[in-house]
């Protein structure tokens, strides 16, 4: 039984690792990288509702030559400093892979746009904090009487049980 548990957990981990990374359109729509006209259009409101994980890719769509995306330090993000970016993207269809846990800071490279709110902070969860919404099952209580022996099950039925658990977790995560 212990071998089954480790195998099943490894399978579920592998399944989540393969299927968890996504391409995410910043703001949820193609024209979201712009100066927000209202507070409700703030990209930080959007990013605060989303769970980003290592391996996700952010995608920006904007008019090349009129705007850009700058990845900056926290200080440059807070001060809207466009002169010292960590990375600069100008192609109009920018894709940035999130390859580490922690905060990422992005601002518009167009003069004055960051000061008007065209910026976004994205926080990437570490793998150990990724599934915080699912609590482990409680440990079984000790049995004070002799329980009847349970017949061993076949490896096919154990795999089937593992697949049911994995599929259920994927449904909870919203991947289907």
Buried (B, 14 or more C-beta within 10 A) or exposed (E): EEEBEEBBEEBBEEBBEEEBBBEBBBBEEEEBBBBBEEEEBBBBEBBEEEBBBBBBEBBBBBEEEEBBBBBBEEEBBEEBBBEEBEEEBBEBEBEBEBEEBEEBBBBBBBEEBBEBBBBBBBBBBEBEEBBEEEEEEEEEEEEEEEEEEEEEEEEEEBBEEBBEBBBEBBEEBEEE
